[in-house]
Amino acid sequence: MKRIAITIIAAAAAIAAVAQVKPGIEVLRDRNFDILQGKRVGLITNPSGVDNKLRSTIDILNEAPGVRLTALYGPEHGVRGDVHAGDHVGNSTDAATGVPVYSIYGKYRKPTAEMLDSVDVLVYDIQDNGCRSFTFISTMGLAMQTCAELGKEFVVLDRPNPAGADKIEGCVVEDSCFSFVSQFPIPYLYGLTPGELALYLNGEGLVPGGAKTKLTVVPIEGYERRMTFGDTGMPWVLPSPHQPNAESALYYPATGILGELYYVSIGVGYTLPFKLVAADWIDAAELNRRLTALEIPGVLFRPIHIKPFYSTGKGEDLQGVEIYVTDAQAAPLTLIQFYIMQELAAMYPDRRVMDMPEASKRFGMFDKVVGSKQIRRLFTPRHRVADMLDYWNKDVEPFRAASSKYHLYK
């Protein structure tokens, strides 16, 4: 056991040695936790909140001189990552520190005044994946609202946008589609780090309730906007169970919207979550041929045969395509799933996804994740990407212009 522990420590040190980028928690530590000195601190985090040696932000702040860590707040999956996706997080006590843990993914989706009674400043440190539907940014915004209402300080320990912080795709959320997976009027891929998004929400009056938060962002050091997570040299700690590696952040937006319809397997329940599309009625070779012929920039496909261990298609022999993003900057990540739906509709007219009764039961959730009912309405008549493309892209450049003044990185 001692040899294993030494090996783990050595591996973490090796990762830290090659990391080109310091997350906000390391920058804060280098500054001797200046903005937290003498204050009672609450922390919203999960297992992805670590330094480059894989030390948890919970433990770092708990041991920080002059800092009093008085409360933890559990978003989806919990502060230590021991809660399954979608399951409610309960109140508890953190075993390692003895600090109380309050659930903000259950009865409450944001801290209450009572939960913040022992806190002067609320800190947020979670690795996001750059997609609007990933619920942690909703948690961040709602926590900002509570802090604004109570006059509490809010601090974001910034982290990279793993798909690249200039990657913007999708229309802005429309009035009928706001939800916990589309909490703010931003595109599906919003091209900002968590800290930049917090600045944008605060600066544009988009924090729920419209109040301004006493906001501080501790920036990343050594980061450039075009970096994917792999470019940073930082260790990846999965922020949710089906995001096992840094590449997952490129595939989540490529199939996650389609996955809401439970029409095909998208690899959840197999070893390649979000990286494939498969079903027992698909001809893998033909689908691969058709998709390859489209010459989608920055994307390659290959035929694949799988038998999922759980979820859609469990225990069945499925076939389809595995997706390879070869150029994250060039690839239209969110459109990949729509091109797959298009080609499947052409191959199997009697199985057009938007015509299937089982899929129709999920249209409400699909629209919420997409952020608009109009995308489905435009796509459905012919199942052609061309019919919804302009609408999907209509807000990209206006949002890029509006959000650029909040950029912290070049």
Phi, psi and omega in degrees: 000321180297320180295321178296316180298318179296320179297317179297316179297318180296320179296317179296320179295322179295320178298313181298326182293328183265349181297129179269348189233137175256127175289168183305324182297324178288321177297317178299317179296319177299333179268015180057035175056038190307317186282353180251357185301130177074009184249154172274125191244131168256152185224124169262119182201179172209188184301339181285349177278086182222164171270184184285357172254014175070023173276132183293141174301329176303308184289324179297312181289326180296329182261357185291128178299133177082001182246135178248103176279110188251345182200148173239152183229123186266110173280196177306135181083348177085164185291331179253007174075027185256019179237133183289158182305131177084341180286146178292142177265133181260164172289146182196191173236132179291121186296325185285329187243342185076009181276136178295142179246124178254136180282130169236029171217073182186240176300323179245142176254002177209157179297141174270168177302321180295320179296333183261009183299328183263017189235136172263325183221135180253125183253140179240126178214093178221137174282116180270174177244005175085003180256137180302327185279352175285122199287350185294327179289332174295317176302315180301311182296319180291325176293323175299322179299312180298318179296321178297318182294327185260357181073024178272151175284150177230130183236130173254122171272106194287154179218161182295155164273112191293340176271359185103132187275019170234016181268107182237125178214144173100158180278159177288145182301136180258162192307323185280358189238010177291138180194185180291341175262001174210067191282334188229154179283074179227160177293168181298309168260115193257358169059038178221154169284167177303320179295318178294321177297318178299318178297319179296311181299317182291315184289329182265007179069030184259359171296131182311133183093341174082356182284151178275138179262144172286088194254135171230133175249125173268111191285164173282148178252131177084014185261142174236145189305320187283354181294132162278173181298323180299333180286341187280337186078001181283153175285140177266126170245122187302123179283341174210160191302331182258025172238065192289338181215170185299328179296336181305329182292341176275335185263334176305312178286347182278335182224350187298325179293313176301321181301336180295342183270352181049040185264325179219166171282137174249022177093351173289123188103355173237188184274002183230063183301132178070002187256006182209166170226127184208153175203165183284350182254002182271138170271106187300315184296317181290318177297318178299317180298316183291316180293320178298322181295338179290338181052052177294127183301135174072015184223136172235161180227158170214151178294146179215145177236128185221165170224098184301147179276335178200178179067203187305125179080017182310126175074002182259153175278110182246157174216156182176224182229144168264140184259136175236114174273113183262341179213099185296329179290319184277331187290131172278081193306312185289339181278345183305313182295327178289325174294323177295315177299321179299312183288325176295322178295323178290323180286323186227078183303333180277000179236026179301126193303317184286352177262354186277130181303320182294327178288325184298334178294343184251007184300324180300314179290321177304312181296321179296317179293317178295325181092005183199141172281340186292328180300313179296319180296322180285325184282325191300315187304318183240354185053049181238130179300323182303331184285338182244358189297312182298320180292319180298325184264358192298332185259359187298304184290319174301320179292321178302316180294317183291325185272343188297332181288351177259006180294134176257350188225152179265000000 
